[in-house]
């Protein structure tokens, strides 16, 4: 009973790959067998993250946990219909080959692609990192420019709704749990931050997602990328890099808080299912 976690948002720069990497390492360190699929063929941020991790481990002689990472390639066929059929086969085949994994984490591109839509349809959990900005909010819902009232769901919300509908029509048990994480939050109590919070709370009950506090706007996340490390790799006597500030300790708590909020199934729950 492999649990598929999709990191999705049709906008770049929201922190999908960073969140995906930290979720992957958290699950690996909990003793799970994890696979990672990078569908962002242009940026390849998750792939680069893991390549950096491998190089760091080899150079420093460190033992670091790694996920299984199959390659799912986009089709190069000119025919749109034939290309979609090929991509459907590619992703389906990859997921079938990962049936022995506890979790599969899929990092989607910041764009509307056929592979991204397929991944969302296969998801058990969708995690949508969202910068604390009404520019990002617009991907979820449209606001009246004069009154600020919610006018209705936007493009990405409609895609998630369609993924849920496809899952239900296919007779797959269980729904898709959708978690929107407010990412790169600042410590200040700005008016925009408070207003974003109110709008998201209102929207969550309307279109069916749960809210989670994401990662703070910390330099440490960007500093760890070249080494392929996460905050969960820091600390402890055998850690490749030591925790240096209280901010780093707080950041690790953010990761653990996110994992707890996701309410992912444990091994005994999957076996019972």
Residue pairs with C-beta under 8 A, 6 or more apart in sequence:
1 265
1 270
1 271
1 273
2 95
2 98
2 99
2 100
2 101
2 102
2 103
2 104
3 102
3 103
3 104
3 124
3 125
3 264
3 265
3 270
4 95
4 103
4 104
4 106
4 119
4 122
4 123
4 124
4 125
5 23
5 103
5 104
5 105
5 106
5 123
5 124
5 125
5 126
5 127
5 262
5 264
6 106
6 108
6 119
6 120
6 122
6 123
6 125
6 126
6 127
7 16
7 17
7 19
7 20
7 23
7 105
7 106
7 107
7 108
7 127
7 128
7 129
8 16
8 108
8 116
8 119
8 120
8 123
8 126
8 127
8 128
8 156
8 160
9 16
9 108
9 110
9 128
9 129
9 130
9 136
9 139
9 156
10 110
10 111
10 112
10 116
10 139
10 155
10 156
10 159
11 110
11 136
11 139
12 43
12 110
12 111
13 110
13 131
14 110
14 128
14 129
14 130
14 131
14 136
14 183
15 129
15 131
15 183
15 184
15 214
15 215
15 221
16 45
16 107
16 108
16 110
16 129
17 40
17 43
17 45
17 46
17 49
17 107
18 215
18 221
18 225
19 127
19 129
19 181
19 183
19 214
19 215
19 258
20 36
20 46
20 105
20 106
20 107
21 46
21 49
21 50
21 230
22 215
22 230
22 231
22 232
22 255
22 258
23 105
23 127
23 258
23 259
23 262
24 34
24 36
24 67
24 105
25 65
25 230
25 232
25 233
26 232
26 255
26 256
26 259
27 34
27 102
27 103
27 105
27 259
27 264
28 34
28 65
28 66
28 67
29 65
29 232
32 102
32 103
32 267
33 68
33 100
33 101
33 102
33 103
34 67
34 68
34 101
34 102
34 103
34 104
34 105
35 67
35 68
35 69
35 70
35 98
35 101
35 103
35 104
35 105
36 46
36 50
36 67
36 68
36 69
36 104
36 105
36 106
36 107
37 69
37 70
37 72
37 91
37 94
37 104
37 105
37 106
37 107
37 119
38 44
38 45
38 46
38 47
38 69
38 107
39 72
39 106
39 107
39 108
39 109
39 113
39 115
39 116
39 119
40 46
40 107
40 108
40 109
40 110
41 73
41 74
41 109
42 109
43 109
43 110
45 107
46 107
47 69
48 225
49 225
49 228
50 66
50 67
50 69
50 228
51 228
52 225
52 226
52 227
52 228
53 64
53 66
53 227
53 228
53 229
54 66
54 228
55 228
56 62
56 64
56 227
56 228
56 229
56 240
57 63
57 64
57 228
60 240
62 240
64 228
64 229
64 233
64 240
67 105
68 98
68 101
70 94
70 97
70 98
72 90
72 91
72 94
72 115
73 90
74 83
74 87
74 113
74 115
75 82
75 83
75 84
75 86
75 87
75 90
76 83
77 83
77 86
83 114
84 114
87 114
87 115
87 118
88 114
88 118
91 115
91 118
91 119
91 122
95 104
95 122
98 104
102 267
102 270
103 264
106 119
106 122
106 123
108 115
108 116
108 119
108 120
109 116
112 155
112 159
117 159
117 162
117 163
120 126
120 159
120 160
120 163
120 176
121 162
121 163
121 166
121 167
123 163
123 176
124 174
124 176
124 177
125 176
125 177
125 178
125 179
125 262
125 264
126 160
126 163
126 176
126 177
126 178
126 179
127 179
127 181
127 212
127 262
128 140
128 156
128 178
128 179
128 180
128 181
128 209
129 181
129 183
129 214
130 136
130 137
130 139
130 140
130 180
130 181
130 182
130 183
130 200
130 214
131 183
131 184
132 182
132 183
132 184
132 185
132 186
132 192
132 193
132 196
133 192
133 196
134 143
134 192
134 196
137 143
137 196
137 199
137 200
138 154
139 154
139 155
139 156
139 157
140 153
140 154
140 156
140 157
140 180
140 203
140 207
141 150
141 151
141 152
141 153
141 154
141 157
141 199
141 203
141 207
142 150
142 151
142 152
142 153
142 154
143 149
143 150
143 151
143 199
144 150
144 151
148 199
150 199
150 202
150 203
150 206
153 161
153 206
153 207
157 207
160 176
160 178
160 207
160 209
161 207
163 176
164 175
164 176
167 175
167 176
168 175
177 210
177 262
177 263
178 208
178 209
178 210
179 209
179 210
179 211
179 212
179 261
179 262
180 200
180 204
180 209
180 210
180 211
180 212
181 211
181 212
181 213
181 214
181 215
181 258
182 196
182 197
182 200
182 211
182 212
182 213
182 214
183 214
183 215
184 214
184 215
184 216
184 217
185 193
185 213
185 214
185 215
185 216
185 217
186 193
186 216
186 217
187 216
200 211
201 211
203 209
204 210
204 211
210 261
212 257
212 258
212 261
212 262
213 254
213 257
213 258
213 261
214 254
214 258
215 221
215 251
215 254
215 255
215 258
216 250
216 251
216 254
218 247
218 251
220 231
220 247
220 248
220 251
221 231
221 251
224 230
224 231
224 233
224 241
227 240
227 241
229 240
229 241
230 255
231 248
231 251
231 252
231 255
232 252
232 255
233 239
233 240
233 241
234 240
234 241
234 242
234 243
234 248
234 252
235 242
235 243
235 249
235 252
243 249
243 252
265 273
